[in-house]
Structure formats: structure tokens, C-alpha cells
């Protein structure tokens, strides 16, 4: 049985704690045989902990009496920028790091672990909204702000909120294997097991936050016509602009070229179809607009670091 400790502190983000807690807890309920995890809510003291949203959590142990841990998880939240100055906590984390197999930060929990110096020189990520501030405060970190989650040796970090559940699911897969992780994902109705190298924002979500002016509605049209020729001239005609003006406005709006943006849309839609088991690689390639299966495989490997078949085998249902 692996002991998992989840740190609870005032003004934490509740989902950063209870999301991963439910992933590990669901593994306990769904995997046959001996319970794989022993779960501990670790408080700074014995007092109830009030999260940012008012949820009150009762610690099951404290820094002084928590047993040896396999994994320690630190949630984020506004309080992370307060307890990162707690000398007692930082000393405890440094001590525990020597005997704990995995040290995990969710979202802005990185403020706490980074203050110990343990993450210096490590590849890390965090919530996109706080990445610039984290990088300014801790320049020794090798921050990759757009990653869903990252693992560097015994340390793991994730983007915001639900990304902590993706990271916890990856840890379950590491401990118990792919079928168990998929069982947990299905039970929790998680859309798909997202790999860590996915961006925190999907292309459609990022575009919807910027979709405006004369390009309003273009994204919806693109998603319905991915299998067609999407040359700049056609896109420009769709919004009644000249190709030259369209390129300029598109880059100003979406901070990307039309060609790169369309390729990203196609690859993300391909990922969804691969994980859903919808058709052969060749059929999926054609369905999202690649001129050949070979071109699709090359683009997919360049973007995700694996072949479409490998991706389907690992993340598909």
C-alpha cells in the first residue's frame, strides 16, 4: 500500500486537493484486491482548514505525526503565497524530500516547493496565469508555462485546477498500469487521459477567448471544414477579406499564422478521434485534412513526440 499525503493549508484551492484525492480514492474503490493507496490529509496543525471557497477540511495528521510517505502533494491557492514563507514547513519539506519518492505540486502549489530550492534547475510548469510571476520570483526554475503537467526526477508539477487530476491519473497509471488508470478515468467521467505534453489551452479554447471582430465565427467554420482545402485564400474569402489583410489580422488576433493554427486544430481533432477509437489512422488523417497518412504521422510525431498508433495505444479506450 502506497501512502499519499495531501497538504492542507488555509486558503488553498479546494479542487487542487480534492480532485487528486478523488483520483486516488477512486483507484482504491475500482481496483480489485488490496487497497493500493493509504490517503492522509496533512495539516500544519490539528485545526480545521478553510479553503478559498469556504470548504472546511479536517486534517487526519500533521507535519509532526504524518507517517512515511510515498508521495506528497501540495495544492495551490492564494494561501500558497503565504505559507511559502513558513520556515518550519520549508524545513519539513526539505527533510521529507530525501525519503519521499514523489513530490507533487498542483497549480500554484509550486510557490511552496520552489521556496525550498528543491526545484532549482528542474523542468516545471504551473497555472498559465501565474507563470510569469513564478519565473520572476524563482529564475532558477526551467519553467514551461504551456504544459499540462511535467515530471522531472522525483518532482512533478501541473497546470491549474483540473490539470492536477490529469497528473494524479498519470501517477495512478505509473503505479497500477494503464488499464487501472483508464478505469479510474471512466468512473470519474474524465473526457480522456490527457498526456502531460498537451497544452493547458486547446486551440479552440484559446481561439474562443480571442475570437472577435471580422474573424468572429471563423473557428466554428474551420472545425466543420477541416477535411477540406484551407488555404489562406479560402479562409480570407470566408470572412470577405483580402489574403494579405487576412494574414495580418489573423496573426494579430490569434498570435499564430493561419497555417500553424489550422495544423494544430487538425492534430487536436485527430487526438480526439484516436482516443475514441474512431477509424484507422489513414481514415482519421483524411478526415482532419491531411493529404496523406505519412504527412499526418510526421506532423503528429513532431507535435506530440509519438506516432498516432502509439498515442492511441496509450490513451485510447
C-alpha positions as CSV (number, residue, x, y, z in Angstrom):
1,X,0.0,0.0,0.0
2,X,1.4,3.4,-1.0
3,X,1.0,6.3,1.4
4,X,-0.2,9.5,-0.2
5,X,0.0,12.7,1.7
6,X,-2.0,15.8,0.6
7,X,-1.0,19.0,2.3
8,X,-3.9,21.2,3.6
9,X,-3.5,24.8,4.5
10,X,-5.6,27.9,4.8
11,X,-6.9,29.5,1.6
12,X,-5.8,26.6,-0.6
13,X,-7.7,25.9,-3.8
14,X,-10.0,23.1,-2.8
15,X,-10.1,21.4,-6.3
16,X,-6.3,21.1,-6.2
17,X,-6.7,18.9,-3.2
18,X,-10.0,17.1,-3.6
19,X,-9.5,16.4,-7.4
20,X,-6.4,14.3,-7.0
21,X,-7.8,12.9,-3.7
22,X,-10.8,11.6,-5.6
23,X,-8.5,10.1,-8.3
24,X,-6.5,8.1,-5.7
25,X,-9.7,7.3,-3.8
26,X,-11.4,6.1,-6.9
27,X,-8.4,3.8,-7.6
28,X,-9.0,2.4,-4.1
29,X,-12.6,1.7,-5.0
30,X,-12.2,0.4,-8.5
31,X,-9.1,-1.8,-8.3
32,X,-9.7,-5.3,-7.1
33,X,-7.7,-6.8,-4.2
34,X,-5.8,-4.9,-1.5
35,X,-6.3,-1.1,-1.5
36,X,-3.4,0.4,-3.4
37,X,-3.4,3.8,-1.6
38,X,-3.4,5.0,2.0
39,X,-4.5,8.6,2.0
40,X,-3.5,11.2,4.5
41,X,-4.7,14.9,4.7
42,X,-1.7,16.6,6.3
43,X,-2.3,19.8,8.2
44,X,0.1,22.4,9.5
45,X,-1.6,21.7,12.8
46,X,-4.8,19.9,14.1
47,X,-7.1,22.9,13.3
48,X,-9.7,22.6,10.6
49,X,-8.6,24.1,7.3
50,X,-10.8,26.5,5.3
51,X,-10.2,26.6,1.6
52,X,-10.6,29.6,-0.7
53,X,-14.2,28.7,-1.5
54,X,-15.2,28.1,2.2
55,X,-14.9,24.3,2.1
56,X,-13.6,23.1,5.5
57,X,-11.2,20.2,5.6
58,X,-10.2,18.3,8.7
59,X,-6.6,17.1,8.7
60,X,-6.0,13.4,9.6
61,X,-2.4,14.1,10.7
62,X,0.1,17.0,11.0
63,X,3.6,17.7,10.0
64,X,4.7,16.3,13.4
65,X,3.0,12.9,13.2
66,X,2.4,12.1,9.5
67,X,3.9,8.6,8.6
68,X,6.5,7.9,6.0
69,X,5.0,8.9,2.6
70,X,5.5,7.5,-0.9
71,X,4.0,10.7,-2.5
72,X,3.4,14.2,-1.1
73,X,1.0,16.5,-3.0
74,X,0.9,20.3,-2.4
75,X,-2.2,22.0,-3.8
76,X,-2.2,25.6,-5.0
77,X,-4.3,28.6,-3.9
78,X,-3.9,32.1,-2.6
79,X,-2.5,30.7,0.6
80,X,0.4,29.2,-1.2
81,X,1.9,32.7,-1.4
82,X,1.7,33.0,2.4
83,X,2.9,29.6,3.6
84,X,5.8,29.7,1.3
85,X,7.4,31.9,4.0
86,X,6.8,29.4,6.8
87,X,10.3,28.3,7.8
88,X,9.0,25.3,9.7
89,X,7.1,24.0,6.7
90,X,10.0,24.6,4.3
91,X,12.5,22.8,6.5
92,X,10.0,19.9,6.8
93,X,9.7,19.7,3.0
94,X,13.4,19.6,2.5
95,X,13.7,16.8,5.1
96,X,10.9,14.8,3.6
97,X,12.2,15.1,0.1
98,X,15.1,12.8,1.0
99,X,12.7,9.9,1.8
100,X,9.7,10.6,-0.4
101,X,9.5,9.0,-3.8
102,X,7.4,11.7,-5.4
103,X,6.9,15.4,-4.5
104,X,4.0,16.8,-6.5
105,X,2.8,20.4,-6.9
106,X,-0.6,21.3,-8.3
107,X,-1.1,24.7,-9.9
108,X,0.3,27.4,-7.6
109,X,1.5,24.9,-5.1
110,X,4.8,25.4,-6.9
111,X,5.3,28.6,-4.9
112,X,5.7,26.5,-1.8
113,X,8.1,23.8,-3.1
114,X,10.1,26.4,-5.2
115,X,10.8,28.3,-2.0
116,X,12.7,25.3,-0.6
117,X,15.2,25.4,-3.5
118,X,14.4,21.8,-4.4
119,X,13.1,22.7,-7.8
120,X,16.1,24.8,-8.9
121,X,17.3,23.6,-12.3
122,X,14.2,21.4,-12.7
123,X,11.7,21.5,-15.6
124,X,8.4,22.7,-14.1
125,X,5.0,24.1,-15.1
126,X,2.2,25.9,-13.3
127,X,-1.1,27.7,-14.0
128,X,-0.6,29.8,-17.1
129,X,-1.9,32.9,-15.2
130,X,0.9,32.8,-12.6
131,X,3.8,31.5,-14.8
132,X,5.4,35.0,-15.3
133,X,5.3,35.7,-11.6
134,X,6.7,32.3,-10.7
135,X,9.5,32.8,-13.2
136,X,10.3,36.2,-11.8
137,X,10.4,35.0,-8.2
138,X,12.4,31.8,-9.0
139,X,14.6,32.4,-12.0
140,X,16.5,29.1,-11.4
141,X,13.4,27.1,-12.4
142,X,13.2,25.8,-16.0
143,X,9.6,26.9,-16.5
144,X,7.5,25.6,-19.4
145,X,4.3,27.5,-18.9
146,X,2.2,25.8,-21.6
147,X,2.5,22.2,-20.4
148,X,-0.4,20.4,-18.7
149,X,2.0,18.7,-16.3
150,X,5.7,17.8,-16.1
151,X,7.8,15.2,-14.4
152,X,11.5,15.9,-13.6
153,X,13.0,13.1,-11.5
154,X,11.1,12.8,-8.2
155,X,9.3,16.1,-8.7
156,X,6.0,16.6,-10.7
157,X,4.2,19.9,-11.4
158,X,0.9,20.7,-13.1
159,X,-1.0,23.5,-14.6
160,X,-4.2,24.7,-12.9
161,X,-7.1,23.0,-11.2
162,X,-8.2,20.1,-13.3
163,X,-4.7,19.5,-14.6
164,X,-4.0,18.2,-11.1
165,X,-6.4,15.4,-11.8
166,X,-4.6,14.6,-15.1
167,X,-1.3,14.5,-13.2
168,X,-2.8,12.3,-10.4
169,X,-4.2,10.0,-13.1
170,X,-0.7,9.7,-14.7
171,X,0.7,8.8,-11.2
172,X,-2.0,6.1,-10.9
173,X,-1.0,4.7,-14.3
174,X,2.6,4.7,-13.2
175,X,1.7,2.8,-10.0
176,X,-1.0,0.4,-11.2
177,X,-0.8,0.3,-15.0
178,X,-2.8,1.7,-17.9
179,X,-6.0,-0.4,-17.6
180,X,-6.4,0.7,-13.9
181,X,-5.9,4.4,-14.8
182,X,-8.4,4.1,-17.7
183,X,-10.9,2.5,-15.3
184,X,-10.5,5.5,-12.9
185,X,-10.9,8.0,-15.8
186,X,-14.1,6.3,-16.9
187,X,-15.6,6.2,-13.5
188,X,-14.8,9.9,-12.9
189,X,-16.1,10.7,-16.4
190,X,-12.9,12.4,-17.3
191,X,-13.1,13.1,-21.0
192,X,-9.8,11.4,-21.9
193,X,-6.4,10.6,-20.2
194,X,-4.6,13.7,-21.3
195,X,-0.8,13.4,-21.7
196,X,1.4,15.9,-20.0
197,X,2.7,17.4,-23.2
198,X,-0.7,18.7,-24.1
199,X,-1.1,22.5,-23.8
200,X,-3.2,23.9,-21.0
201,X,-5.4,25.6,-23.6
202,X,-6.7,23.6,-26.5
203,X,-6.6,25.5,-29.8
204,X,-10.4,26.0,-29.9
205,X,-10.5,27.3,-26.3
206,X,-7.6,29.7,-26.9
207,X,-9.2,30.9,-30.1
208,X,-12.6,31.4,-28.4
209,X,-11.0,33.7,-25.9
210,X,-9.7,35.9,-28.8
211,X,-12.4,35.4,-31.4
212,X,-13.6,38.9,-32.2
213,X,-14.3,41.4,-34.9
214,X,-14.3,40.3,-38.5
215,X,-12.9,36.9,-37.5
216,X,-15.8,36.1,-35.2
217,X,-17.3,32.8,-36.1
218,X,-14.3,31.6,-38.2
219,X,-13.3,29.0,-35.6
220,X,-16.7,27.2,-35.8
221,X,-16.5,27.2,-39.6
222,X,-13.0,25.8,-39.5
223,X,-14.0,22.9,-37.2
224,X,-16.7,21.9,-39.7
225,X,-14.4,22.0,-42.7
226,X,-11.1,20.5,-41.5
227,X,-11.1,17.9,-44.2
228,X,-11.2,20.5,-47.0
229,X,-8.6,22.7,-48.6
230,X,-8.0,25.5,-46.0
231,X,-5.5,27.7,-47.9
232,X,-5.3,31.3,-46.9
233,X,-7.2,32.4,-49.9
234,X,-10.2,30.4,-48.9
235,X,-10.1,31.5,-45.3
236,X,-9.8,35.1,-46.4
237,X,-12.8,34.7,-48.7
238,X,-14.9,33.2,-45.9
239,X,-14.6,36.5,-43.9
240,X,-14.6,38.7,-47.0
241,X,-11.0,39.9,-46.7
242,X,-8.0,40.1,-49.0
243,X,-5.4,37.3,-48.3
244,X,-2.8,39.9,-47.3
245,X,-5.1,41.7,-44.9
246,X,-6.4,38.4,-43.5
247,X,-2.9,37.1,-42.7
248,X,-2.2,40.4,-40.8
249,X,-5.4,40.4,-38.9
250,X,-5.2,36.7,-38.1
251,X,-1.7,36.9,-36.6
252,X,-2.7,40.0,-34.6
253,X,-5.8,38.2,-33.3
254,X,-4.6,34.6,-32.6
255,X,-0.8,35.2,-32.3
256,X,-0.2,32.5,-34.8
257,X,-0.1,32.0,-38.6
258,X,-3.2,30.6,-40.3
259,X,-1.2,27.5,-41.4
260,X,0.2,26.6,-38.0
261,X,-3.2,27.3,-36.4
262,X,-5.1,25.0,-38.8
263,X,-2.5,22.3,-38.3
264,X,-2.9,22.5,-34.6
265,X,-6.7,22.2,-34.9
266,X,-6.3,19.2,-37.2
267,X,-3.9,17.4,-34.8
268,X,-6.1,18.1,-31.7
269,X,-9.2,16.8,-33.5
270,X,-7.1,13.7,-34.6
271,X,-6.2,13.1,-31.0
272,X,-9.9,13.1,-30.0
273,X,-10.7,10.6,-32.8
274,X,-7.7,8.4,-31.9
275,X,-8.7,8.1,-28.3
276,X,-12.3,7.4,-29.2
277,X,-11.2,4.6,-31.5
278,X,-12.9,6.1,-34.5
279,X,-11.4,4.5,-37.6
280,X,-8.0,3.7,-38.9
281,X,-5.1,6.1,-38.9
282,X,-5.5,6.6,-42.6
283,X,-9.2,7.4,-42.3
284,X,-8.5,9.9,-39.4
285,X,-5.7,11.6,-41.4
286,X,-8.1,12.2,-44.3
287,X,-10.9,13.2,-42.0
288,X,-9.0,16.0,-40.5
289,X,-7.5,17.2,-43.7
290,X,-4.0,15.8,-44.1
291,X,-3.1,15.0,-47.7
292,X,-1.6,11.6,-46.8
293,X,-1.2,9.3,-43.8
294,X,2.6,9.8,-43.9
295,X,2.2,13.6,-43.7
296,X,-0.1,13.1,-40.8
297,X,2.3,10.8,-39.0
298,X,5.2,13.2,-39.4
299,X,3.2,16.2,-38.1
300,X,1.8,14.1,-35.3
301,X,5.2,12.9,-34.1
302,X,6.7,16.4,-34.4
303,X,3.9,17.8,-32.2
304,X,3.3,15.0,-29.6
305,X,6.5,13.0,-29.7
306,X,4.9,9.8,-30.6
307,X,3.2,8.1,-33.5
308,X,-0.7,8.2,-33.9
309,X,-0.7,4.4,-33.2
310,X,1.4,4.8,-30.0
311,X,-0.8,7.6,-28.9
312,X,-4.0,5.5,-29.4
313,X,-2.4,2.5,-27.6
314,X,-1.6,4.6,-24.5
315,X,-4.6,6.9,-24.3
316,X,-7.3,5.3,-26.2
317,X,-10.3,3.4,-24.8
